[in-house]
């Protein structure tokens, strides 16, 4: 059976829309419709009920979805196993959001290669929806995400808690950032806490949904922004970015998502090395917070979202 048809079916089922499935698969809507029709013709059953509101699985479609996921998983296992280079015995595909590759994901790979030199590793980049789909289908077996989605067959565990800190590319910055602030969108909880406690900076006219990639923007254009302490530590040490005294921090958890069927001989060393990397990063991150406390009034730093964190006090 054509794997492209199975993937298209699963994408329509996940998004509830032929249009959204086409966008995710980078094909036309007519191509999606044709693939689904071919699959329905092959199975002899209608898989979706079409309407102006979208596409909803029929009873036959719900039944087939279980088998479709199994088919994709078996295909991915076979493809990855066949692709293992000579001299390697096992394979692990890791997916992560862009902001989580530098210093976390890359170090994880380094430690894994030392611990399991016989392990063939593949890295994937994506946003949460794409990575979750990859995990469900078996394209990747482990993922690093800020906003994991709980799905059957997947296990989620907390890796570490990032500290988002306010930094600027000029010396001796202050909280007076009018016209020099870029709002990095770190999700609804951050947006809410930011609006509540930093109202003067809530609508700067410049919003970046780029995660840690925003560091490259602000460095070259002289803006301040909230970025992960883990990520910016090397830039602070190099004198390219500077902590803003008295700026509250924001805790932002990082999660590991594992396929539950990942063999223990692969998962155990992978989880162990990830914890070791996270522990070392926590120490580096703590050193950044220590510096921020040292340069802040009363040597104290509030957290966005906590009472008393308002900068109007």
HELIX and SHEET records of a PDB file:
HELIX    1   1 UNK A    3  UNK A   15  1                                  13    
HELIX    2   2 UNK A   18  UNK A   25  1                                   8    
HELIX    3   3 UNK A   29  UNK A   43  1                                  15    
HELIX    4   4 UNK A   59  UNK A   82  1                                  24    
HELIX    5   5 UNK A   98  UNK A  100  1                                   3    
HELIX    6   6 UNK A  101  UNK A  105  3                                   5    
HELIX    7   7 UNK A  106  UNK A  115  1                                  10    
HELIX    8   8 UNK A  128  UNK A  137  1                                  10    
HELIX    9   9 UNK A  188  UNK A  197  1                                  10    
HELIX   10  10 UNK A  199  UNK A  201  5                                   3    
HELIX   11  11 UNK A  211  UNK A  213  5                                   3    
HELIX   12  12 UNK A  214  UNK A  221  1                                   8    
HELIX   13  13 UNK A  229  UNK A  237  1                                   9    
HELIX   14  14 UNK A  264  UNK A  295  1                                  32    
HELIX   15  15 UNK A  297  UNK A  299  5                                   3    
SHEET    1   A 2 UNK A  48  UNK A  51  0                                        
SHEET    2   A 2 UNK A  54  UNK A  57 -1                                        
SHEET    1   B 6 UNK A 119  UNK A 125  0                                        
SHEET    2   B 6 UNK A  90  UNK A  96  1                                        
SHEET    3   B 6 UNK A 142  UNK A 145  1                                        
SHEET    4   B 6 UNK A 250  UNK A 259 -1                                        
SHEET    5   B 6 UNK A 154  UNK A 168 -1                                        
SHEET    6   B 6 UNK A 224  UNK A 228 -1                                        
SHEET    1   C 6 UNK A 119  UNK A 125  0                                        
SHEET    2   C 6 UNK A  90  UNK A  96  1                                        
SHEET    3   C 6 UNK A 142  UNK A 145  1                                        
SHEET    4   C 6 UNK A 250  UNK A 259 -1                                        
SHEET    5   C 6 UNK A 154  UNK A 168 -1                                        
SHEET    6   C 6 UNK A 242  UNK A 243 -1                                        
SHEET    1   D 2 UNK A 183  UNK A 184  0                                        
SHEET    2   D 2 UNK A 207  UNK A 208  1                                        
END                                                                             
